Amino acid sequence: MNKIFFYWLVVLLHSIFNIFLWLGWTLNNKLILEIHLSSLLISIYLFYLCKGCVITKLERLLSKSKWTIIDPILNKLGLSLSRNNRTKITLLLFGSSLLITLYKLYI
């Protein structure tokens, strides 16, 4: 199989995972919320430890592209596609999802 196939597979899985991370709190099942909370905490830790998203780094390795999954959000907000803006928006989304999940689980 070629790199293009793996690239699009990684992008698809990255998209699905991000949708779960950012919207998993919409579910009311306690077990899923606990899995969501664990996934968020692990993702935030890996983001900090690796100085960015590991999956995005893999996408860039496979495609040599500078595009990231957060870029459409930055475009909609009219922000430049800089590493700093990508990090800020990603952490804002992580933080929002984390707070909502903690609220739904424990309050």
C-alpha positions as CSV (number, residue, x, y, z in Angstrom):
1,M,0.0,0.0,0.0
2,N,1.2,3.5,-0.7
3,K,1.7,6.5,1.5
4,I,-1.3,8.4,0.1
5,F,-3.6,5.6,1.3
6,F,-2.1,5.6,4.8
7,Y,-2.2,9.4,4.9
8,W,-6.0,9.5,4.2
9,L,-6.6,6.6,6.6
10,V,-4.7,8.6,9.3
11,V,-6.7,11.8,8.5
12,L,-10.0,9.9,8.7
13,L,-9.1,8.3,12.0
14,H,-7.8,11.6,13.3
15,S,-11.1,13.3,12.3
16,I,-13.2,10.6,14.0
17,F,-11.0,10.8,17.2
18,N,-11.2,14.6,17.3
19,I,-15.0,14.5,16.9
20,F,-15.1,12.2,19.9
21,L,-12.7,14.3,21.9
22,W,-14.6,17.5,21.2
23,L,-18.2,16.2,21.3
24,G,-18.0,13.1,23.4
25,W,-19.5,15.1,26.3
26,T,-22.8,15.3,24.4
27,L,-23.5,11.6,25.4
28,N,-25.1,10.9,28.8
29,N,-23.7,7.4,29.3
30,K,-21.5,7.4,32.4
31,L,-19.1,4.8,31.0
32,I,-18.6,6.7,27.7
33,L,-18.1,9.9,29.6
34,E,-15.4,8.2,31.7
35,I,-13.7,6.9,28.6
36,H,-14.0,10.3,27.1
37,L,-12.4,11.9,30.1
38,S,-9.6,9.4,30.1
39,S,-9.0,10.0,26.3
40,L,-9.0,13.8,26.9
41,L,-6.5,13.5,29.7
42,I,-4.2,11.2,27.7
43,S,-4.5,13.4,24.6
44,I,-3.7,16.6,26.6
45,Y,-0.7,14.9,28.2
46,L,0.7,13.6,24.9
47,F,0.1,17.0,23.3
48,Y,2.2,18.6,26.0
49,L,4.8,15.9,26.1
50,C,5.3,15.8,22.3
51,K,5.0,19.6,21.8
52,G,2.0,19.1,19.5
53,C,-0.3,16.5,18.2
54,V,1.4,13.1,17.5
55,I,-1.2,12.3,14.8
56,T,-0.6,15.6,13.0
57,K,3.1,14.9,13.0
58,L,2.4,11.5,11.4
59,E,0.2,13.2,8.8
60,R,2.9,15.7,7.9
61,L,5.4,12.9,7.7
62,L,3.2,10.9,5.2
63,S,2.2,13.9,3.1
64,K,4.9,16.7,3.5
65,S,1.9,19.0,3.8
66,K,1.6,21.8,6.4
67,W,-2.2,21.4,6.7
68,T,-3.6,20.4,10.1
69,I,-7.1,19.3,11.1
70,I,-7.5,22.5,13.1
71,D,-6.9,24.8,10.0
72,P,-10.6,24.9,8.9
73,I,-11.5,26.3,12.4
74,L,-8.7,28.9,12.1
75,N,-10.0,29.9,8.6
76,K,-13.5,30.3,9.9
77,L,-12.3,32.5,12.7
78,G,-10.1,34.6,10.4
79,L,-6.9,33.7,12.2
80,S,-3.6,33.1,10.6
81,L,-2.4,29.5,10.2
82,S,0.4,29.7,12.7
83,R,1.6,27.1,15.2
84,N,0.8,29.5,18.0
85,N,-2.8,29.9,16.8
86,R,-3.2,26.2,16.2
87,T,-2.0,25.4,19.7
88,K,-4.2,28.0,21.3
89,I,-7.4,26.8,19.6
90,T,-6.5,23.1,20.2
91,L,-6.0,23.8,24.0
92,L,-9.2,25.9,24.1
93,L,-11.1,23.0,22.6
94,F,-9.4,20.5,24.9
95,G,-10.1,22.6,27.9
96,S,-13.8,23.3,27.0
97,S,-14.5,19.6,26.4
98,L,-12.7,18.7,29.6
99,L,-14.7,21.1,31.7
100,I,-18.0,20.1,30.2
101,T,-17.2,16.4,30.7
102,L,-16.1,16.9,34.3
103,Y,-19.3,18.9,34.9
104,K,-21.5,16.2,33.4
105,L,-19.7,13.4,35.3
106,Y,-19.4,14.9,38.8
107,I,-22.0,17.7,39.2
